[in-house]
Amino acid sequence: MTLLEPFGLLVDPVVIGLVESGAMEGKDFIRTENHNPGLKPTGSRKVVNEFSNMLNKKVSYRGKESIWSYVIFLKVRELAHNLTSKKEKLDFIKPEYEIERIDSYDMRQKILNGALTGISVTLQSQY
């Protein structure tokens, strides 16, 4: 079990939003040795800054309003307690959230056709 599955979905809208808005430029990306897309330090900084903003957004979790960073903290602690046998049951309730964006037709086609596949998965940084 990794935390990528329940929370990795937070990275995709950040990367897609940066690409769509034009904040990410071609010079922010590299191709790695195995031909996967990666990020140069400039691109990494942009993604990290925007992701930090995302972590401060509010989300409804267990009937309360929290921020993403706190929900992730709770889940990491819960996973640690499970791994150290302090807690038997692991409860990965998905927080309720909405992604506030409207994709253009072109962006939807790029996503459906896989043009951005792997960008958020391979966020390899050189800094």
N, C-alpha and C positions, 0 to 999 in steps of 0.2 A: 504494500500500500504506500503510495506516495501522495504528497499534497498537491502534486501537479494536476491531477485529474479534477479535483473539486475547485481548485483556485487558479489553475492555468488559464482558464477562460477569461480571466481579467486582463491578461496581456494582449490577447488578440484585438480587442477594440482599441487599445492604446496604440498599437503598431499600425493598424489599419487607419485609424484617425490621423496619425502623423503623416502617413503616406498620402492619404486622400487630401489633406489640407495643404500639402506641399511643404510641410515643415521638414520632412525627410527628403533629402536629395540623393541622387545617384552616388555622389561622392561619400555618402554616409555608409554605404554598403561595400562589402567585399565578397569574393568567392573564396571559400576555404580550399585547402588542398584536395579534399574529396568532393569539391564542386558544390557544396552546400552554401546557401547564402549566410552571411554573417555581418557583423557590424564593426565599423571602424570606431575609434574612441568618440568622435563627434556624434555618430549615430547612437552609440551606447548612452552617452550623456543625455541626449534628447529623450530616449526611451525611459531611462531611469527617472528623469525629472517628471515626465508625464505620468509614469507609473506611481511615483510618490504622490502626485495629485489624486490619482485614482484611489490609493489606499486611504485617503482622507475623506472619501465620499461616504455618505450615510447609506446604511442597508438595514432592513428589518431582519432581526434574528432572534428567535425564541420570544416573539412578542414585544421586543424592545428595539429601539433605534440605536444602532452602533455604527462604528466606522469599520471599513474593511480590515484595516490593520489589526484592530482588536479582535475581530472574529477569527482572523488567521492565527493570532496569538493563542486564543482559546483552543483552537483545533490542534495546534502544534503541541500545546500542553497536554491535551487529551490523548494525542497519539503517544507522547512520551510516557504518560501514566500507563497506557495500555502495553507499551513495549517493556516497561519495568514491572509489570504485573500488579501495579497499584489499582488498576481498573480493568475489569474483565471485558466490558462492552465498549465498543468504539462506535460513537454515534455521529455519523457525518450527515447531519441535516443540512440540506442546501439552503443558504440564505435566500430570501426573496429579494429580487432586484430586477430592475429594468435597465437596459442599455439605452441611454438617451441619445439616439442618433437615427438619422434617416439616410440610408445609403442611396446613392444615385444608381440608376440602372447599370451604368458602365461598371461601377464598383461591384455591384452584385454579380455581374457576369464574370469579372475577374476572380472573385471569390469562388463562384461555382465552377469555373474552369481551372481553378487551382493555380492561378498566376501568383498568388501570395503564399502558396503552400510552403511550409517549412520556415518562413521568416521568423515567426514567434517561437517555433520549436528550437531553432538553432541559434538563438541569440548568443553568439560567441563574441566576446569582447577582447580587445587587445589592451585594455587598461585596468 
